[in-house]
Structure formats: C-alpha cells, structure tokens
Amino acid sequence: MTQRQKIEALVGLLLGMFVAFLSSTVVSIALPQIIKDLHGTTDQYTWVVTATLLASTATTPIWGKFSDLMSKKLLVQISLSVFTLGSILAGMSQSAGALIGFRALQGIGLGGLQALVIIVIASMFSPRERGRYQGPIAAVMSIATVGGPLLGGVITDTSWLGWRWTFYVCVPLAIIALVVIQRTLNVPTIRKANVSIDYLGATLIAGGVIVLLIWVTLAGKSFPWASGESYLLAALGVVLLVLAVLAEAKLLNPFLPGFLKVNDPIIPLHLFRDRTTTLATLASIAVGVALFGSAVFLGQYFQLGRGYSPTVSGLLTLPMVGGSLIFSTISGALITKFGRWKNFLIAGAALMTVGFALLSTVTGHTNMWLIALYLFVLGTGMGMVMQNLVLPVQNAVPAENLGVATSTVTFFRSLGGAAGVSVLGAVLSTHVADLTISGLTALGHSLVGSLGIQGAKEAVESCGTMLKAGIAGNLSPDCAAVQQTAFGDGVPTIFLIAAVMGALALVAILFIKEVQLKTLTPLEEQQRAAEAMAGLEPEESPEVVAAQGRGEPTS
C-alpha cells in the first residue's frame, strides 16, 4: 500500500471505531426512556449495558487470534457487519429481554472492532510510525464520548425520531466504513504454518470470563457477596479459567479427542515469558479498572451528586477530553520522532494517578473550575498512556503474533474495565447508602424511626436505584436532597481507588525495559528475515530501497 492508500484505509478504520464508541455513548442517555417504553425493570436497565460489555470482552482475544490466521480485512468487515445487524435488531426490539440479546450481538461485533482496528493499523505502519496516528485515534474516541450523549439527547427528544434511532443512527456510518475499507484496505495476511482453530480454548476463555463478569455484576445487588450463589459463580468462573490455562498449555491434549486438541492456542502462554508483554498486560488491567470504572461514576457525580442534566454532564467532561486529545497527539508525534516511549508512559501514568488523587478530594460543593482543572490533569495522563501502552508489546513480538499480542493487551484492559465498573459500583452503592442513612438520621427522618436502620437502608438503596434509572419523580424532596448530597460526597471514594490502580500501573511501567521502536512494518520484517535466510544482503532489499527513497531510517 502507498502512503495515500494507507491514509485512506485509516479513515475507514477510524470511522468503524467511531461507530463502535458512538453506539455506547449515544444509547446511554436514552436508556431511561427505553426501559420505560419496553416496560423493563431496573435489573434489565443494568443488563442492557452489561450484555454488550460481556460479549465484547469475552470475544476480543478470539478476534485477535483469527487475525493471525486469516484475512484481517475480511474480519474487520465481518465484525462491522455483525455490529450493524445487532444495531438494526436492537432498534426493532419489542421487549427489554430481546433488546438485551441484540445488545449482546452488538458486543460480539464491538469486540472485533476494538481489537482489529488497532491490529490492522499496526500491520500498515511500523511501530515507530504508529505514534503519529495516536492523535486521530484519541480524537475519534473523544468526539464519540462527548458527542454521543448530545446526539442521543437530541434524537430521544425529537418526536419524529425517538429512542430507536439511537441504534439506527450508527447503521449509515457503518455502511460507509464498510465501503471505504473494501475499496482501500489491502493488508496481506501473515500466517503461521500448520495452523488450527482452538475451539476448546476459545470456549473456556469466553465462558470463564463471562461467568466471572456476571458474578461481579450481580453480587451485592441480586444476592449478597457472601452467599451460596456468589460462591458458586466465583468457583465456576475460576474452574473454567484454570481449565483454559491447562488447555492453552496443551496439558489436556492427552485426554482430548483429536478435534479438541489444542495445537495453536488462542492466547499463547509463551507470550508472557516476555517481561514487556507481562508488565504491559498488568498495567493494562490497572488502567482499565481506573479509567473505565471511574468514567461511569464521573457521570453519576455530575448528574446525581451535582444535579446537572445528562447533556450538561457530557459537556463538563470536555477538559478531560481536551487534555487527552492534545497530549495523545503531542506524545505520539514525539514518540515517532525519537523512537522512545517509556518516559511518555511514565509521565502519563503519573499524571493519571495525580488526577484521580485530586478528584478524590472533591465534595458535592467543590468549585466546578477546580474540578475542570483536575479533569484536565487526568485527561493529560490518559492521552499519554491509554493508546501508547500497546506499542511496547507490538514492538516486542514477531509479526505472526501481532494480532494475538495486541488483542491480549486489549482484552485484559477491557476485562479490568468491566470488573472495575462492577466492583467499584458495589463499593459506591454501599458507601452512598451509608451516607444516606447518616443524612436521614441527622434530619430525624421518620423513615429511620419506623423501619429501623436495616429497613431504612433498603429503602434508600431502592431510592438510589430509582435515581440512577431516571425515575425519581415520586421521591420526597428531603430524600432526594439527602441522596444528592450522598452521591456528591460518595463518588470521590471511587476516584481514590482509581488513584491506587493508577499507581500500580505506574509501577508496572517503570519495570518495562525500553527497546528502540522498529522502523519496519510486520510484512517488511518478515521479508527481511526471508532475505537473510536466502543469503541476500539487507541493502539489496527493495523495501529498504523504498524506505531510503522516502527518507526513512533503515537500521
């Protein structure tokens, strides 16, 4: 591909990524109206979001592995098509249960998009070049994050459109992305010899992840953490993942029939012998918990703790989005220029930790300009660490393992985010309930006297659930006021936990050994290796001659 063809293909890929991110944010603001129209429950409200998260997280490593076995272009088109089909069916849903199922189908396509777009970009550009394209990637994520709620609000409030168009609006964009990718993308497939599909590993990994995510999602809400249901789900998830590790290590092969034997694992365990991959994976888990987990509760702070509308809450995150966009662009350009990345990751993780620590000090009455400053610091750190964290891994692995290594890091980041949303949500729910009880007790509220502490606690937890679902119209004014104060003072606790996770990510990054970024694409790397085996001098390589003609370094 020429440089112009690469840029054209990049536009199509980023449009696909934009569609994927937009689908989550544009629907979120319409959820209260959707659940009301479909006569759903508050539990189904949660599952409309969780279904997509579960499906996308569980399928990410499978899509990544397939990208090392077959055409990346075809896989991107398949994932976009699955996502588009899921969007159309979700918009046509007549019940909350059907909507949850179609959202899971969307999640399968989303899992492919979030892994494959980064893998294809890594296939088109050398590790050294990739830095300069972090800015556009961050811009796409930022516009979708801020623009989604605004667009969703307009669509939902427009009588001749309605909430179903929050699903349909992504379809034309997805079709445009498919057309652009078909016309411009031409990435060769770098295959291993004698490959086979690891059905057993894929099933065990997906099953174990889904069971554990269901556990952390439901525990503390549908049943207590210390209960038989909780222990059963946790044990089942752990057993499935232990079996997955044994299968991926090929230790189960002697006991399996031929079609189930694992010859080419979904997640090759030998990847983790490399210190860079292991530490980057650990850092990704911590970053996922901190960023994805806290992002959900930032919206709750603005809406439930400060009383702003969803649209205004989206606008209030602009300092964070701006910091992320500016510094992802700057850090990416400098990484491309100097070929060094570690200092930027260290600075990003440190600023992210400081940003969360500052946010942990806010209350329900903190000056909004001060919060904007804290969010800018957080966004600066996010921009420097979020997308660049996968670069060291892509730089360390051979070309034939590029897809699985990239998707592994993405998978663990998503897994950390999914677990973070659930676990931090449980922490927040308990803390807010305690603060509400304290507030009602201080007011001498009759609720405490008539129901007792435990009964009052259950009542205000229900009160909080109603607030989250946007159906708080029948709350008494004093209950609503105490609840708002509880959220304003309670959410910052989540930011303190996120700061600890950011510090753990910083420690992991500090121990990663920095290696100069390569200047060859995966295909050029493989061709260079083939020429070396054939006894050709590197200077004779047409790729080197072409690189010299472009003025690029060839060492």
HELIX and SHEET records of a PDB file:
HELIX    1   1 GLN A    3  SER A   28  1                                  26    
HELIX    2   2 LEU A   31  ASP A   37  1                                   7    
HELIX    3   3 THR A   42  SER A   67  1                                  26    
HELIX    4   4 LYS A   72  GLY A   91  1                                  20    
HELIX    5   5 ALA A   96  MET A  124  1                                  29    
HELIX    6   6 PRO A  127  ARG A  130  1                                   4    
HELIX    7   7 GLY A  131  TYR A  133  5                                   3    
HELIX    8   8 GLN A  134  ASP A  157  1                                  24    
HELIX    9   9 TRP A  165  TYR A  168  1                                   4    
HELIX   10  10 CYS A  170  THR A  184  1                                  15    
HELIX   11  11 TYR A  199  LEU A  218  1                                  20    
HELIX   12  12 GLY A  228  GLU A  248  1                                  21    
HELIX   13  13 ASN A  253  PHE A  255  5                                   3    
HELIX   14  14 GLY A  258  LEU A  260  5                                   3    
HELIX   15  15 LEU A  269  ARG A  273  5                                   5    
HELIX   16  16 ARG A  275  GLN A  300  1                                  26    
HELIX   17  17 TYR A  301  GLY A  305  3                                   5    
HELIX   18  18 PRO A  310  LEU A  316  1                                   7    
HELIX   19  19 LEU A  318  PHE A  338  1                                  21    
HELIX   20  20 LYS A  342  LEU A  359  1                                  18    
HELIX   21  21 MET A  368  VAL A  385  1                                  18    
HELIX   22  22 ASN A  388  VAL A  390  5                                   3    
HELIX   23  23 LEU A  391  ALA A  396  1                                   6    
HELIX   24  24 ALA A  399  ASN A  401  5                                   3    
HELIX   25  25 LEU A  402  ALA A  442  1                                  41    
HELIX   26  26 SER A  446  LYS A  468  1                                  23    
HELIX   27  27 PRO A  477  GLY A  490  1                                  14    
HELIX   28  28 PRO A  492  LEU A  510  1                                  19    
HELIX   29  29 PRO A  522  MET A  533  1                                  12    
HELIX   30  30 PRO A  538  GLU A  540  5                                   3    
HELIX   31  31 PRO A  542  GLY A  549  1                                   8    
END                                                                             
